[in-house]
Amino acid sequence: MVRPAIEIEKLDVDERLELIETLWESLRNDPDSIPVTDTQKKILDERLDRIDAGDNSGSPWSEVQDRILKRLT
């Protein structure tokens, strides 16, 4: 792997976040290059099937946030 020509630790938070966004966008432009395991493909297919069947209720952000916070504590 080639090291970037920038010194990341010298960037302020806003600059780092901008760099993350730039990197993410570069991946988003070529989604086929992102490796996905068979298990991940199965989960994604199941979710798409549920959406196609009309079950797109999802979860409110507050519930998702609570589940995440509980896992972290």
mmJSON file of the N, C-alpha and C atoms, coordinates in Angstrom:
{"data_MODEL":{"atom_site":{
"group_PDB":["ATOM","ATOM","ATOM","ATOM","ATOM","ATOM","ATOM","ATOM","ATOM","ATOM","ATOM","ATOM","ATOM","ATOM","ATOM","ATOM","ATOM","ATOM","ATOM","ATOM","ATOM","ATOM","ATOM","ATOM","ATOM","ATOM","ATOM","ATOM","ATOM","ATOM","ATOM","ATOM","ATOM","ATOM","ATOM","ATOM","ATOM","ATOM","ATOM","ATOM","ATOM","ATOM","ATOM","ATOM","ATOM","ATOM","ATOM","ATOM","ATOM","ATOM","ATOM","ATOM","ATOM","ATOM","ATOM","ATOM","ATOM","ATOM","ATOM","ATOM","ATOM","ATOM","ATOM","ATOM","ATOM","ATOM","ATOM","ATOM","ATOM","ATOM","ATOM","ATOM","ATOM","ATOM","ATOM","ATOM","ATOM","ATOM","ATOM","ATOM","ATOM","ATOM","ATOM","ATOM","ATOM","ATOM","ATOM","ATOM","ATOM","ATOM","ATOM","ATOM","ATOM","ATOM","ATOM","ATOM","ATOM","ATOM","ATOM","ATOM","ATOM","ATOM","ATOM","ATOM","ATOM","ATOM","ATOM","ATOM","ATOM","ATOM","ATOM","ATOM","ATOM","ATOM","ATOM","ATOM","ATOM","ATOM","ATOM","ATOM","ATOM","ATOM","ATOM","ATOM","ATOM","ATOM","ATOM","ATOM","ATOM","ATOM","ATOM","ATOM","ATOM","ATOM","ATOM","ATOM","ATOM","ATOM","ATOM","ATOM","ATOM","ATOM","ATOM","ATOM","ATOM","ATOM","ATOM","ATOM","ATOM","ATOM","ATOM","ATOM","ATOM","ATOM","ATOM","ATOM","ATOM","ATOM","ATOM","ATOM","ATOM","ATOM","ATOM","ATOM","ATOM","ATOM","ATOM","ATOM","ATOM","ATOM","ATOM","ATOM","ATOM","ATOM","ATOM","ATOM","ATOM","ATOM","ATOM","ATOM","ATOM","ATOM","ATOM","ATOM","ATOM","ATOM","ATOM","ATOM","ATOM","ATOM","ATOM","ATOM","ATOM","ATOM","ATOM","ATOM","ATOM","ATOM","ATOM","ATOM","ATOM","ATOM","ATOM","ATOM","ATOM","ATOM","ATOM","ATOM","ATOM","ATOM","ATOM","ATOM","ATOM","ATOM","ATOM","ATOM","ATOM","ATOM","ATOM"],
"id":[1,2,3,4,5,6,7,8,9,10,11,12,13,14,15,16,17,18,19,20,21,22,23,24,25,26,27,28,29,30,31,32,33,34,35,36,37,38,39,40,41,42,43,44,45,46,47,48,49,50,51,52,53,54,55,56,57,58,59,60,61,62,63,64,65,66,67,68,69,70,71,72,73,74,75,76,77,78,79,80,81,82,83,84,85,86,87,88,89,90,91,92,93,94,95,96,97,98,99,100,101,102,103,104,105,106,107,108,109,110,111,112,113,114,115,116,117,118,119,120,121,122,123,124,125,126,127,128,129,130,131,132,133,134,135,136,137,138,139,140,141,142,143,144,145,146,147,148,149,150,151,152,153,154,155,156,157,158,159,160,161,162,163,164,165,166,167,168,169,170,171,172,173,174,175,176,177,178,179,180,181,182,183,184,185,186,187,188,189,190,191,192,193,194,195,196,197,198,199,200,201,202,203,204,205,206,207,208,209,210,211,212,213,214,215,216,217,218,219],
"type_symbol":["N","C","C","N","C","C","N","C","C","N","C","C","N","C","C","N","C","C","N","C","C","N","C","C","N","C","C","N","C","C","N","C","C","N","C","C","N","C","C","N","C","C","N","C","C","N","C","C","N","C","C","N","C","C","N","C","C","N","C","C","N","C","C","N","C","C","N","C","C","N","C","C","N","C","C","N","C","C","N","C","C","N","C","C","N","C","C","N","C","C","N","C","C","N","C","C","N","C","C","N","C","C","N","C","C","N","C","C","N","C","C","N","C","C","N","C","C","N","C","C","N","C","C","N","C","C","N","C","C","N","C","C","N","C","C","N","C","C","N","C","C","N","C","C","N","C","C","N","C","C","N","C","C","N","C","C","N","C","C","N","C","C","N","C","C","N","C","C","N","C","C","N","C","C","N","C","C","N","C","C","N","C","C","N","C","C","N","C","C","N","C","C","N","C","C","N","C","C","N","C","C","N","C","C","N","C","C","N","C","C","N","C","C","N","C","C","N","C","C"],
"label_atom_id":["N","CA","C","N","CA","C","N","CA","C","N","CA","C","N","CA","C","N","CA","C","N","CA","C","N","CA","C","N","CA","C","N","CA","C","N","CA","C","N","CA","C","N","CA","C","N","CA","C","N","CA","C","N","CA","C","N","CA","C","N","CA","C","N","CA","C","N","CA","C","N","CA","C","N","CA","C","N","CA","C","N","CA","C","N","CA","C","N","CA","C","N","CA","C","N","CA","C","N","CA","C","N","CA","C","N","CA","C","N","CA","C","N","CA","C","N","CA","C","N","CA","C","N","CA","C","N","CA","C","N","CA","C","N","CA","C","N","CA","C","N","CA","C","N","CA","C","N","CA","C","N","CA","C","N","CA","C","N","CA","C","N","CA","C","N","CA","C","N","CA","C","N","CA","C","N","CA","C","N","CA","C","N","CA","C","N","CA","C","N","CA","C","N","CA","C","N","CA","C","N","CA","C","N","CA","C","N","CA","C","N","CA","C","N","CA","C","N","CA","C","N","CA","C","N","CA","C","N","CA","C","N","CA","C","N","CA","C","N","CA","C","N","CA","C","N","CA","C","N","CA","C","N","CA","C"],
"label_alt_id":[null,null,null,null,null,null,null,null,null,null,null,null,null,null,null,null,null,null,null,null,null,null,null,null,null,null,null,null,null,null,null,null,null,null,null,null,null,null,null,null,null,null,null,null,null,null,null,null,null,null,null,null,null,null,null,null,null,null,null,null,null,null,null,null,null,null,null,null,null,null,null,null,null,null,null,null,null,null,null,null,null,null,null,null,null,null,null,null,null,null,null,null,null,null,null,null,null,null,null,null,null,null,null,null,null,null,null,null,null,null,null,null,null,null,null,null,null,null,null,null,null,null,null,null,null,null,null,null,null,null,null,null,null,null,null,null,null,null,null,null,null,null,null,null,null,null,null,null,null,null,null,null,null,null,null,null,null,null,null,null,null,null,null,null,null,null,null,null,null,null,null,null,null,null,null,null,null,null,null,null,null,null,null,null,null,null,null,null,null,null,null,null,null,null,null,null,null,null,null,null,null,null,null,null,null,null,null,null,null,null,null,null,null,null,null,null,null,null,null],
"label_comp_id":["MET","MET","MET","VAL","VAL","VAL","ARG","ARG","ARG","PRO","PRO","PRO","ALA","ALA","ALA","ILE","ILE","ILE","GLU","GLU","GLU","ILE","ILE","ILE","GLU","GLU","GLU","LYS","LYS","LYS","LEU","LEU","LEU","ASP","ASP","ASP","VAL","VAL","VAL","ASP","ASP","ASP","GLU","GLU","GLU","ARG","ARG","ARG","LEU","LEU","LEU","GLU","GLU","GLU","LEU","LEU","LEU","ILE","ILE","ILE","GLU","GLU","GLU","THR","THR","THR","LEU","LEU","LEU","TRP","TRP","TRP","GLU","GLU","GLU","SER","SER","SER","LEU","LEU","LEU","ARG","ARG","ARG","ASN","ASN","ASN","ASP","ASP","ASP","PRO","PRO","PRO","ASP","ASP","ASP","SER","SER","SER","ILE","ILE","ILE","PRO","PRO","PRO","VAL","VAL","VAL","THR","THR","THR","ASP","ASP","ASP","THR","THR","THR","GLN","GLN","GLN","LYS","LYS","LYS","LYS","LYS","LYS","ILE","ILE","ILE","LEU","LEU","LEU","ASP","ASP","ASP","GLU","GLU","GLU","ARG","ARG","ARG","LEU","LEU","LEU","ASP","ASP","ASP","ARG","ARG","ARG","ILE","ILE","ILE","ASP","ASP","ASP","ALA","ALA","ALA","GLY","GLY","GLY","ASP","ASP","ASP","ASN","ASN","ASN","SER","SER","SER","GLY","GLY","GLY","SER","SER","SER","PRO","PRO","PRO","TRP","TRP","TRP","SER","SER","SER","GLU","GLU","GLU","VAL","VAL","VAL","GLN","GLN","GLN","ASP","ASP","ASP","ARG","ARG","ARG","ILE","ILE","ILE","LEU","LEU","LEU","LYS","LYS","LYS","ARG","ARG","ARG","LEU","LEU","LEU","THR","THR","THR"],
"label_asym_id":["A","A","A","A","A","A","A","A","A","A","A","A","A","A","A","A","A","A","A","A","A","A","A","A","A","A","A","A","A","A","A","A","A","A","A","A","A","A","A","A","A","A","A","A","A","A","A","A","A","A","A","A","A","A","A","A","A","A","A","A","A","A","A","A","A","A","A","A","A","A","A","A","A","A","A","A","A","A","A","A","A","A","A","A","A","A","A","A","A","A","A","A","A","A","A","A","A","A","A","A","A","A","A","A","A","A","A","A","A","A","A","A","A","A","A","A","A","A","A","A","A","A","A","A","A","A","A","A","A","A","A","A","A","A","A","A","A","A","A","A","A","A","A","A","A","A","A","A","A","A","A","A","A","A","A","A","A","A","A","A","A","A","A","A","A","A","A","A","A","A","A","A","A","A","A","A","A","A","A","A","A","A","A","A","A","A","A","A","A","A","A","A","A","A","A","A","A","A","A","A","A","A","A","A","A","A","A","A","A","A","A","A","A","A","A","A","A","A","A"],
"label_entity_id":["1","1","1","1","1","1","1","1","1","1","1","1","1","1","1","1","1","1","1","1","1","1","1","1","1","1","1","1","1","1","1","1","1","1","1","1","1","1","1","1","1","1","1","1","1","1","1","1","1","1","1","1","1","1","1","1","1","1","1","1","1","1","1","1","1","1","1","1","1","1","1","1","1","1","1","1","1","1","1","1","1","1","1","1","1","1","1","1","1","1","1","1","1","1","1","1","1","1","1","1","1","1","1","1","1","1","1","1","1","1","1","1","1","1","1","1","1","1","1","1","1","1","1","1","1","1","1","1","1","1","1","1","1","1","1","1","1","1","1","1","1","1","1","1","1","1","1","1","1","1","1","1","1","1","1","1","1","1","1","1","1","1","1","1","1","1","1","1","1","1","1","1","1","1","1","1","1","1","1","1","1","1","1","1","1","1","1","1","1","1","1","1","1","1","1","1","1","1","1","1","1","1","1","1","1","1","1","1","1","1","1","1","1","1","1","1","1","1","1"],
"label_seq_id":[1,1,1,2,2,2,3,3,3,4,4,4,5,5,5,6,6,6,7,7,7,8,8,8,9,9,9,10,10,10,11,11,11,12,12,12,13,13,13,14,14,14,15,15,15,16,16,16,17,17,17,18,18,18,19,19,19,20,20,20,21,21,21,22,22,22,23,23,23,24,24,24,25,25,25,26,26,26,27,27,27,28,28,28,29,29,29,30,30,30,31,31,31,32,32,32,33,33,33,34,34,34,35,35,35,36,36,36,37,37,37,38,38,38,39,39,39,40,40,40,41,41,41,42,42,42,43,43,43,44,44,44,45,45,45,46,46,46,47,47,47,48,48,48,49,49,49,50,50,50,51,51,51,52,52,52,53,53,53,54,54,54,55,55,55,56,56,56,57,57,57,58,58,58,59,59,59,60,60,60,61,61,61,62,62,62,63,63,63,64,64,64,65,65,65,66,66,66,67,67,67,68,68,68,69,69,69,70,70,70,71,71,71,72,72,72,73,73,73],
"pdbx_PDB_ins_code":[null,null,null,null,null,null,null,null,null,null,null,null,null,null,null,null,null,null,null,null,null,null,null,null,null,null,null,null,null,null,null,null,null,null,null,null,null,null,null,null,null,null,null,null,null,null,null,null,null,null,null,null,null,null,null,null,null,null,null,null,null,null,null,null,null,null,null,null,null,null,null,null,null,null,null,null,null,null,null,null,null,null,null,null,null,null,null,null,null,null,null,null,null,null,null,null,null,null,null,null,null,null,null,null,null,null,null,null,null,null,null,null,null,null,null,null,null,null,null,null,null,null,null,null,null,null,null,null,null,null,null,null,null,null,null,null,null,null,null,null,null,null,null,null,null,null,null,null,null,null,null,null,null,null,null,null,null,null,null,null,null,null,null,null,null,null,null,null,null,null,null,null,null,null,null,null,null,null,null,null,null,null,null,null,null,null,null,null,null,null,null,null,null,null,null,null,null,null,null,null,null,null,null,null,null,null,null,null,null,null,null,null,null,null,null,null,null,null,null],
"Cartn_x":[0.842,0.0,0.883,0.511,1.271,0.78,1.708,1.349,0.985,-0.052,-0.404,0.698,0.73,1.766,1.442,0.358,-0.008,0.247,0.444,0.621,-0.724,-1.46,-2.831,-2.908,-1.951,-2.007,-1.86,-1.397,-1.275,-2.544,-3.51,-4.772,-5.672,-6.452,-7.418,-8.636,-9.563,-10.703,-11.51,-11.8,-12.58,-11.876,-10.567,-9.81,-9.818,-9.742,-9.784,-11.144,-12.198,-13.542,-13.734,-13.2,-13.277,-12.521,-11.379,-10.604,-11.388,-12.036,-12.863,-13.965,-14.61,-15.687,-15.165,-14.002,-13.405,-13.093,-12.541,-12.238,-13.518,-14.544,-15.807,-16.404,-16.408,-16.95,-16.177,-14.872,-14.08,-14.465,-14.843,-15.299,-16.709,-17.536,-18.925,-19.016,-18.051,-18.056,-17.748,-17.223,-16.89,-17.312,-18.625,-19.099,-18.688,-18.449,-18.062,-16.672,-15.901,-14.549,-14.53,-15.659,-15.726,-16.033,-15.152,-15.39,-16.57,-17.424,-18.579,-18.567,-18.655,-18.647,-19.987,-20.014,-21.264,-22.317,-21.897,-22.832,-23.436,-22.609,-23.112,-24.079,-23.749,-24.643,-25.993,-25.968,-27.217,-28.075,-27.456,-28.179,-28.765,-27.979,-28.467,-29.624,-29.502,-30.58,-31.858,-31.724,-32.902,-33.563,-32.759,-33.318,-34.013,-33.403,-34.036,-35.338,-35.371,-36.603,-37.708,-37.367,-38.37,-38.894,-38.014,-38.439,-39.352,-38.964,-39.777,-41.151,-41.222,-42.486,-43.335,-42.823,-43.59,-43.255,-42.34,-41.94,-40.73,-40.986,-39.887,-40.025,-40.551,-40.823,-39.552,-38.495,-37.248,-37.413,-36.447,-36.457,-36.209,-36.894,-36.622,-35.186,-34.603,-33.219,-33.013,-33.968,-33.799,-33.611,-34.342,-34.179,-32.828,-32.435,-31.136,-30.015,-30.105,-29.091,-29.042,-30.202,-30.243,-29.573,-29.844,-29.226,-27.706,-27.249,-25.804,-25.167,-25.777,-25.219,-25.2,-26.204,-26.24,-25.1,-24.776,-23.676,-22.331,-22.22,-20.954,-20.713,-21.755,-21.594,-21.584],
"Cartn_y":[-1.179,0.0,1.236,2.204,3.441,4.415,5.0,6.019,7.309,7.987,9.271,10.308,11.28,12.304,13.391,13.23,14.226,13.657,14.522,14.106,14.272,13.172,13.198,13.77,13.411,13.874,15.394,16.053,17.515,18.223,17.469,18.065,18.321,19.395,19.606,18.71,18.694,17.782,17.995,19.236,19.511,18.996,19.158,18.681,17.154,16.504,15.036,14.529,15.189,14.789,14.983,16.051,16.29,15.194,14.789,13.714,12.4,12.109,10.902,10.938,12.09,12.231,12.017,12.56,12.392,10.931,10.243,8.825,8.011,8.309,7.58,7.78,9.01,9.289,8.54,8.413,7.697,6.213,5.651,4.263,4.135,5.096,5.071,5.118,5.755,5.863,4.537,3.578,2.265,1.174,0.995,0.064,-1.386,-1.761,-3.149,-3.482,-2.462,-2.707,-2.986,-2.778,-2.981,-4.453,-5.13,-6.552,-6.763,-7.724,-8.071,-9.59,-10.022,-11.469,-12.084,-13.4,-14.093,-13.847,-13.796,-13.522,-12.134,-11.141,-9.788,-9.714,-10.413,-10.445,-11.04,-12.118,-12.764,-11.795,-11.104,-10.147,-9.029,-8.5,-7.43,-7.912,-9.125,-9.677,-9.851,-10.336,-10.496,-9.154,-8.139,-6.808,-6.249,-6.436,-5.96,-6.705,-8.0,-8.784,-8.249,-7.901,-7.351,-6.01,-5.186,-3.889,-4.105,-5.021,-5.317,-5.852,-6.563,-7.123,-6.077,-4.874,-3.805,-3.564,-4.326,-4.124,-3.21,-1.934,-0.965,-0.053,-0.631,0.175,0.694,-0.1,0.34,0.616,1.322,1.68,3.174,3.811,5.229,5.425,6.564,6.854,6.714,7.149,7.077,5.631,4.682,3.276,2.74,3.099,2.653,3.182,4.448,5.061,4.366,4.058,3.348,1.976,1.242,-0.077,0.038,1.027,1.234,1.571,2.485,2.898,1.751,0.895,-0.254,-1.225,-1.367,-2.263,-1.713,-0.416,0.212,0.235,0.0,0.063,-1.314],
"Cartn_z":[0.0,0.0,0.0,-0.79,-0.893,0.17,0.906,1.908,1.201,1.674,1.056,1.267,0.372,0.429,1.451,2.183,3.189,4.586,5.523,6.912,7.615,7.677,8.183,9.588,10.43,11.823,11.951,10.9,10.942,10.478,9.962,9.524,10.727,10.653,11.725,11.472,12.401,12.331,11.052,10.723,9.515,8.265,8.211,7.051,6.979,8.125,8.151,7.7,8.18,7.773,6.265,5.733,4.298,3.531,4.057,3.446,3.458,4.581,4.681,3.631,3.504,2.518,1.099,0.806,-0.518,-0.791,0.202,0.05,-0.163,0.64,0.521,-0.869,-1.349,-2.676,-3.757,-3.585,-4.58,-4.611,-3.469,-3.421,-3.985,-3.679,-4.13,-5.651,-6.286,-7.742,-8.422,-7.688,-8.246,-7.262,-7.061,-6.033,-6.271,-7.516,-7.787,-7.263,-6.939,-6.434,-4.927,-4.261,-2.816,-2.535,-1.817,-1.555,-0.606,-0.966,-0.149,0.026,1.273,1.537,1.127,1.019,0.698,1.765,3.027,4.123,3.988,3.667,3.481,2.299,1.202,0.037,0.413,1.203,1.625,2.449,3.387,4.229,3.371,2.452,1.581,0.709,0.164,-0.652,0.157,1.4,2.259,2.544,2.792,3.06,1.829,0.662,-0.571,-0.836,-0.554,-0.72,0.181,1.421,2.35,1.847,1.326,0.785,-0.415,-1.31,-2.491,-2.099,-0.96,-0.485,0.246,0.38,1.021,2.475,3.036,4.429,4.467,4.445,4.493,5.698,6.776,7.966,8.631,8.624,9.24,10.718,11.275,12.691,12.822,13.762,13.995,14.497,14.161,14.547,16.045,16.85,18.309,18.771,18.154,18.52,18.065,16.874,16.364,17.257,17.61,18.468,19.82,20.402,21.687,21.589,20.501,20.337,20.23,19.501,19.345,20.681,21.403,22.689,23.693,23.672,24.579,24.261,22.982,22.61,23.061,23.152,23.51,25.019,25.804,27.26,27.869],
"occupancy":[1.0,1.0,1.0,1.0,1.0,1.0,1.0,1.0,1.0,1.0,1.0,1.0,1.0,1.0,1.0,1.0,1.0,1.0,1.0,1.0,1.0,1.0,1.0,1.0,1.0,1.0,1.0,1.0,1.0,1.0,1.0,1.0,1.0,1.0,1.0,1.0,1.0,1.0,1.0,1.0,1.0,1.0,1.0,1.0,1.0,1.0,1.0,1.0,1.0,1.0,1.0,1.0,1.0,1.0,1.0,1.0,1.0,1.0,1.0,1.0,1.0,1.0,1.0,1.0,1.0,1.0,1.0,1.0,1.0,1.0,1.0,1.0,1.0,1.0,1.0,1.0,1.0,1.0,1.0,1.0,1.0,1.0,1.0,1.0,1.0,1.0,1.0,1.0,1.0,1.0,1.0,1.0,1.0,1.0,1.0,1.0,1.0,1.0,1.0,1.0,1.0,1.0,1.0,1.0,1.0,1.0,1.0,1.0,1.0,1.0,1.0,1.0,1.0,1.0,1.0,1.0,1.0,1.0,1.0,1.0,1.0,1.0,1.0,1.0,1.0,1.0,1.0,1.0,1.0,1.0,1.0,1.0,1.0,1.0,1.0,1.0,1.0,1.0,1.0,1.0,1.0,1.0,1.0,1.0,1.0,1.0,1.0,1.0,1.0,1.0,1.0,1.0,1.0,1.0,1.0,1.0,1.0,1.0,1.0,1.0,1.0,1.0,1.0,1.0,1.0,1.0,1.0,1.0,1.0,1.0,1.0,1.0,1.0,1.0,1.0,1.0,1.0,1.0,1.0,1.0,1.0,1.0,1.0,1.0,1.0,1.0,1.0,1.0,1.0,1.0,1.0,1.0,1.0,1.0,1.0,1.0,1.0,1.0,1.0,1.0,1.0,1.0,1.0,1.0,1.0,1.0,1.0,1.0,1.0,1.0,1.0,1.0,1.0,1.0,1.0,1.0,1.0,1.0,1.0],
"B_iso_or_equiv":[0.0,0.0,0.0,0.0,0.0,0.0,0.0,0.0,0.0,0.0,0.0,0.0,0.0,0.0,0.0,0.0,0.0,0.0,0.0,0.0,0.0,0.0,0.0,0.0,0.0,0.0,0.0,0.0,0.0,0.0,0.0,0.0,0.0,0.0,0.0,0.0,0.0,0.0,0.0,0.0,0.0,0.0,0.0,0.0,0.0,0.0,0.0,0.0,0.0,0.0,0.0,0.0,0.0,0.0,0.0,0.0,0.0,0.0,0.0,0.0,0.0,0.0,0.0,0.0,0.0,0.0,0.0,0.0,0.0,0.0,0.0,0.0,0.0,0.0,0.0,0.0,0.0,0.0,0.0,0.0,0.0,0.0,0.0,0.0,0.0,0.0,0.0,0.0,0.0,0.0,0.0,0.0,0.0,0.0,0.0,0.0,0.0,0.0,0.0,0.0,0.0,0.0,0.0,0.0,0.0,0.0,0.0,0.0,0.0,0.0,0.0,0.0,0.0,0.0,0.0,0.0,0.0,0.0,0.0,0.0,0.0,0.0,0.0,0.0,0.0,0.0,0.0,0.0,0.0,0.0,0.0,0.0,0.0,0.0,0.0,0.0,0.0,0.0,0.0,0.0,0.0,0.0,0.0,0.0,0.0,0.0,0.0,0.0,0.0,0.0,0.0,0.0,0.0,0.0,0.0,0.0,0.0,0.0,0.0,0.0,0.0,0.0,0.0,0.0,0.0,0.0,0.0,0.0,0.0,0.0,0.0,0.0,0.0,0.0,0.0,0.0,0.0,0.0,0.0,0.0,0.0,0.0,0.0,0.0,0.0,0.0,0.0,0.0,0.0,0.0,0.0,0.0,0.0,0.0,0.0,0.0,0.0,0.0,0.0,0.0,0.0,0.0,0.0,0.0,0.0,0.0,0.0,0.0,0.0,0.0,0.0,0.0,0.0,0.0,0.0,0.0,0.0,0.0,0.0],
"pdbx_formal_charge":[null,null,null,null,null,null,null,null,null,null,null,null,null,null,null,null,null,null,null,null,null,null,null,null,null,null,null,null,null,null,null,null,null,null,null,null,null,null,null,null,null,null,null,null,null,null,null,null,null,null,null,null,null,null,null,null,null,null,null,null,null,null,null,null,null,null,null,null,null,null,null,null,null,null,null,null,null,null,null,null,null,null,null,null,null,null,null,null,null,null,null,null,null,null,null,null,null,null,null,null,null,null,null,null,null,null,null,null,null,null,null,null,null,null,null,null,null,null,null,null,null,null,null,null,null,null,null,null,null,null,null,null,null,null,null,null,null,null,null,null,null,null,null,null,null,null,null,null,null,null,null,null,null,null,null,null,null,null,null,null,null,null,null,null,null,null,null,null,null,null,null,null,null,null,null,null,null,null,null,null,null,null,null,null,null,null,null,null,null,null,null,null,null,null,null,null,null,null,null,null,null,null,null,null,null,null,null,null,null,null,null,null,null,null,null,null,null,null,null],
"auth_seq_id":[1,1,1,2,2,2,3,3,3,4,4,4,5,5,5,6,6,6,7,7,7,8,8,8,9,9,9,10,10,10,11,11,11,12,12,12,13,13,13,14,14,14,15,15,15,16,16,16,17,17,17,18,18,18,19,19,19,20,20,20,21,21,21,22,22,22,23,23,23,24,24,24,25,25,25,26,26,26,27,27,27,28,28,28,29,29,29,30,30,30,31,31,31,32,32,32,33,33,33,34,34,34,35,35,35,36,36,36,37,37,37,38,38,38,39,39,39,40,40,40,41,41,41,42,42,42,43,43,43,44,44,44,45,45,45,46,46,46,47,47,47,48,48,48,49,49,49,50,50,50,51,51,51,52,52,52,53,53,53,54,54,54,55,55,55,56,56,56,57,57,57,58,58,58,59,59,59,60,60,60,61,61,61,62,62,62,63,63,63,64,64,64,65,65,65,66,66,66,67,67,67,68,68,68,69,69,69,70,70,70,71,71,71,72,72,72,73,73,73],
"auth_comp_id":["MET","MET","MET","VAL","VAL","VAL","ARG","ARG","ARG","PRO","PRO","PRO","ALA","ALA","ALA","ILE","ILE","ILE","GLU","GLU","GLU","ILE","ILE","ILE","GLU","GLU","GLU","LYS","LYS","LYS","LEU","LEU","LEU","ASP","ASP","ASP","VAL","VAL","VAL","ASP","ASP","ASP","GLU","GLU","GLU","ARG","ARG","ARG","LEU","LEU","LEU","GLU","GLU","GLU","LEU","LEU","LEU","ILE","ILE","ILE","GLU","GLU","GLU","THR","THR","THR","LEU","LEU","LEU","TRP","TRP","TRP","GLU","GLU","GLU","SER","SER","SER","LEU","LEU","LEU","ARG","ARG","ARG","ASN","ASN","ASN","ASP","ASP","ASP","PRO","PRO","PRO","ASP","ASP","ASP","SER","SER","SER","ILE","ILE","ILE","PRO","PRO","PRO","VAL","VAL","VAL","THR","THR","THR","ASP","ASP","ASP","THR","THR","THR","GLN","GLN","GLN","LYS","LYS","LYS","LYS","LYS","LYS","ILE","ILE","ILE","LEU","LEU","LEU","ASP","ASP","ASP","GLU","GLU","GLU","ARG","ARG","ARG","LEU","LEU","LEU","ASP","ASP","ASP","ARG","ARG","ARG","ILE","ILE","ILE","ASP","ASP","ASP","ALA","ALA","ALA","GLY","GLY","GLY","ASP","ASP","ASP","ASN","ASN","ASN","SER","SER","SER","GLY","GLY","GLY","SER","SER","SER","PRO","PRO","PRO","TRP","TRP","TRP","SER","SER","SER","GLU","GLU","GLU","VAL","VAL","VAL","GLN","GLN","GLN","ASP","ASP","ASP","ARG","ARG","ARG","ILE","ILE","ILE","LEU","LEU","LEU","LYS","LYS","LYS","ARG","ARG","ARG","LEU","LEU","LEU","THR","THR","THR"],
"auth_asym_id":["A","A","A","A","A","A","A","A","A","A","A","A","A","A","A","A","A","A","A","A","A","A","A","A","A","A","A","A","A","A","A","A","A","A","A","A","A","A","A","A","A","A","A","A","A","A","A","A","A","A","A","A","A","A","A","A","A","A","A","A","A","A","A","A","A","A","A","A","A","A","A","A","A","A","A","A","A","A","A","A","A","A","A","A","A","A","A","A","A","A","A","A","A","A","A","A","A","A","A","A","A","A","A","A","A","A","A","A","A","A","A","A","A","A","A","A","A","A","A","A","A","A","A","A","A","A","A","A","A","A","A","A","A","A","A","A","A","A","A","A","A","A","A","A","A","A","A","A","A","A","A","A","A","A","A","A","A","A","A","A","A","A","A","A","A","A","A","A","A","A","A","A","A","A","A","A","A","A","A","A","A","A","A","A","A","A","A","A","A","A","A","A","A","A","A","A","A","A","A","A","A","A","A","A","A","A","A","A","A","A","A","A","A","A","A","A","A","A","A"],
"auth_atom_id":["N","CA","C","N","CA","C","N","CA","C","N","CA","C","N","CA","C","N","CA","C","N","CA","C","N","CA","C","N","CA","C","N","CA","C","N","CA","C","N","CA","C","N","CA","C","N","CA","C","N","CA","C","N","CA","C","N","CA","C","N","CA","C","N","CA","C","N","CA","C","N","CA","C","N","CA","C","N","CA","C","N","CA","C","N","CA","C","N","CA","C","N","CA","C","N","CA","C","N","CA","C","N","CA","C","N","CA","C","N","CA","C","N","CA","C","N","CA","C","N","CA","C","N","CA","C","N","CA","C","N","CA","C","N","CA","C","N","CA","C","N","CA","C","N","CA","C","N","CA","C","N","CA","C","N","CA","C","N","CA","C","N","CA","C","N","CA","C","N","CA","C","N","CA","C","N","CA","C","N","CA","C","N","CA","C","N","CA","C","N","CA","C","N","CA","C","N","CA","C","N","CA","C","N","CA","C","N","CA","C","N","CA","C","N","CA","C","N","CA","C","N","CA","C","N","CA","C","N","CA","C","N","CA","C","N","CA","C","N","CA","C","N","CA","C","N","CA","C","N","CA","C","N","CA","C"],
"pdbx_PDB_model_num":[1,1,1,1,1,1,1,1,1,1,1,1,1,1,1,1,1,1,1,1,1,1,1,1,1,1,1,1,1,1,1,1,1,1,1,1,1,1,1,1,1,1,1,1,1,1,1,1,1,1,1,1,1,1,1,1,1,1,1,1,1,1,1,1,1,1,1,1,1,1,1,1,1,1,1,1,1,1,1,1,1,1,1,1,1,1,1,1,1,1,1,1,1,1,1,1,1,1,1,1,1,1,1,1,1,1,1,1,1,1,1,1,1,1,1,1,1,1,1,1,1,1,1,1,1,1,1,1,1,1,1,1,1,1,1,1,1,1,1,1,1,1,1,1,1,1,1,1,1,1,1,1,1,1,1,1,1,1,1,1,1,1,1,1,1,1,1,1,1,1,1,1,1,1,1,1,1,1,1,1,1,1,1,1,1,1,1,1,1,1,1,1,1,1,1,1,1,1,1,1,1,1,1,1,1,1,1,1,1,1,1,1,1,1,1,1,1,1,1]
}}}
